[in-house]
Amino acid sequence: MSFNKSRGGAAVLGGGDELVLRGTISKKWTLLLCLASFCIGLIFTNRMWTMPEPKEIIRRSALEVNKMNLLSGDCAPKSVMEQKDIIGEVPRTQDAIQALDKTISNLEMELASAKASQEESELNGAPLSESTGKRRYFMVIGINTAFSSRKRRDSLRATWMPQGEKRRKLEEEKGIIIRFVIGHSATSGGILDRAIDAEDRKHGDFMRLDHVEGYLELAAKTKSFFVTALSMWDAEYYIKVDDDVHVNIATLGNILAKHRSKPRAYIGCMKSGPVLAQKGVRYHEPEYWKFGEWGNKYFRHATGQLYAISKDLASYISINQHVLHKYANEDVSLGAWFIGLDVEHVDDRRLCCGTQPDCEWKAQAGNVCAASFDWSCSGICKSADRMKEVHQRCGENDSAIWSAKF
């Protein structure tokens, strides 16, 4: 019984050892399994996350620093001196652009003048132009006239406008052209045109325009005069005068000669009259609304009885004749064509003297008038009858023109 007990006990004891042994083995395998898993994890991680070499790290760092420097340089504010230099360049650039614009404008005008000079039709022995090889004149005086103004024209021929040999001498020696300016009637070739043709054959002192005569077309006639005169004669100045105004040619020439240094000269008696919006009144302006509020005045422009423009301005009119707007009043139209240009406006009151006694008083004071007329009539009142008297009392000496040096 004890043996069995001992065997049974041994057996019991043997069974317990086996259980202990099994538990120990399980712990060891678990530990080994964990270590193996850890090692495998390290191997896998090393392959996925390869550490860069030291040289590569340095290279990348340098590139990043350069990029940062570039970015910071672009974003950093410029120094005060650099900003001042940039600001200082702006007006210099604007001046250069303006100078270039003026140069281009001058070249265009010179080109038009040269082209017009090539088309010159009359050869009367005037001085040659150095730039074109054509004869150069001092001034062309265009006397605006109408079909019904025969008596006015005769009164000028009998007073201040030289005739025959004297007129040819004036052209040859002084370079001064004087012509009556007229277009044609609505029925070209009619009795009115034939009468002008007959008068021209007798005196030879007309400039015929491709223009239909009419009071409401004076602005168009003025434009046509400058374009035509420029194409016929290469002159320094082109003058428009009405046929009821007295002119002292030598005094006019002396005035113009003083402004030769001004390439774009607009010379006359400058005024700024009211814009007349009311219909039915003389000098009514249908486009009054363009000049601002009711009751405003026009911009400065030369009075229409007489004014002169330099060759460059005549060339400008010729070049742009198809786009120049015409207002109701001829003198306003001319002023409008120049208002936006770099033009020298010359205001000389000797170009708008009154008749006697005004012109007499000024002559006695040594200030001879170049042009005389009555403001109340926008010309000499009853000029056909009074022109001779005005010439006697307001005219310069007959020898003045021949002794003048322009």
Secondary structure, 3 states (H helix, E strand, C coil): CHHHHHHHHHHHHHHHHHHHHHHHHHHHHHHHHHHHHHHHHHHHHHHHCCCCCHHHHHHHHHHHHHHHHHHHHHHCCCCHHHHHHHHHHHHHHHHHHHHHHHHHHHHHHHHHHHHHHHCCCCCCCCCECCCCCCEEEEEEEEEECCCCCHHHHHHHHCCCCCCHHHHHHHHHHHCEEEEEEEEECCCCCCHHHHHHHHHHHHHCCEEEEEEECCHHHHHHHHHHHHHHHHHHCEEEEEEEEECCCEECHHHHHHHHHCCCCCCCEEEEEEECCECCCCCCCCCCCCCHHHHCCCCCECCCEEEEEEEEEEHHHHHHHHHCCCCCCCCCCHHHHHHHHHCCCCCEEEECHHHCECCCCHHHHHHHCCCCCCEECEHHHCECCCHHHHHHHHHHHHCCCCCHHHHCCC
